[in-house]
Amino acid sequence: MTKRVLIPPALRAACAQAGMSPGIQSGGFVFLTGVTGSAPDGAMPTEDVAQFKACFDKIASVLSEADMGLDNLVEMTSYHVGLRAHFDDFDTVRRMYLSDPYPAWTAVEVAGLRRIGAVVEIRAVAALPGAAG
């Protein structure tokens, strides 16, 4: 099976340092590594909404490397520190970026994330046009 690594230019240095790929295109799908809401310079915003927007912007940038967009998402899992405290804000941002038909989605509350200050991490799967049937 052929695999294609998807790394947007803005993430190349961070990916090389971490030894990871933000996205892998394989078998008609794109599998995205979980992303947190850090700014392009690596700083973690203190405002939840800014983190949520940065997550979706990063996901879109990885998908664009495969000539895809957020409308190609078929599955999404979001991991939250303090889910109940910020769920309404997250849902508002999610609906700004995604539209019907929405991807399947699971939201999970966790005790912590690898990045200090991160309140959310999102991992997702997207289908190439025609791959999902």
N, C-alpha and C positions, 0 to 999 in steps of 0.2 A: 504494500500500500504506500502510495506517495504521500509525503508530508511536506507542507510548505510553511515556513516560519513567517509570522506576520509581526513586524516591529516598526511602528511609526518612528520617523526620525527623532522626534522629541523624546522618545523613550529609550533610544539605543544605548546611551551611556549607562543609565540605571539598570537596564537589562543585562548588559555585559558585566557590570559589577555584581549583580545578584545571581548571575548564571541561570537565567530563566528566559522563557519566551512569553510575551503577553498574549499571543494567539498562535494556534496551529490549525491550518486548513488541512483536512484529511477526510476522505470518503464522502464528499458532498457537504461537509459540515465545518464550521469554525468553532473551536473550543477555546474559550478565553480564560486566562488566569484571573484569579480574583484581583480586583483593583480597589484601592482605597482612594479617598478624595484628596490626596496631596496635590499641591499646586505644581505647575511645570518645573519650578526650581527645587521641588522636593519638600518645601515647607508644608506643614499640615495646618490648614485654616482652623481657627477656633470656632467658627460658626458652622453648625450642622448643615444648613442649606447649601453653603458654599462647598462643603465636602460632597454632598449628594450630587450637585451639578457637575463637579469635577469628575466623579465616578462615571457618569453617563457620557461626559465629553471624552474621557479616555476610552471607554468602550467603543464609541463611535469612531475614534481615531484608529483603533485596531481594525475594526470592520472595514474602514475605508481602504486599508491596505489590500483587501480582497475585493475591492469594488462593491462593497455591500454597505448597508446602513442599518440603523436600529430596527427598521421594519423587518429585517431578516432574523431577528431574535426569535427563538422558539422556546427557550427555557432560561430561567434566571433564578438564582438563589442569592438572597441578600442576608448577610450576617450583621447583626446590630448589637452595639453596646448601648443599653438603655432604650430598647425598642419602643416600649410604651410611651416614653417621654417624647420621642420624636417621630413616631409613626405617621401622624397626620402630615407633618412637613415632608417626610420622605415620600409619602403617597402623592402629595401635590406635585413635587418635582418629578416623580416617576411619570405621572400623567402629562407633564409638559414635554417629556422626551418620547414617550411611547404612545401608540394609539391602537385602536381596535383593528384587527384582532390582536389582543395583548398576548405576550408570551406566557407560558405556564410560569408560575412564580411561587416560591416558598420563601418566607421570611423567618429567620431564626434568631433568637436572642442568645448572645454569647457573653461570657465574662470578660473577654478581652480580645484584642487583635494584635498582630505582630507589630504594626506601626503605632508608636506612642501617640496618643491623641486622636487616633482614628475612631470614629463612631460607626462606620459602616464599611463593609467590603462586599463587593458584588462579583459573582462569577456567572458566566453565561455561555450558552450554546446558540449558534446561529446556523441556519440552513442556507446553502447556496440556492439560487433560483432553480426550481425543478427538482431539488434533492428531497424535498419533503413530500413529494407526491404530486 
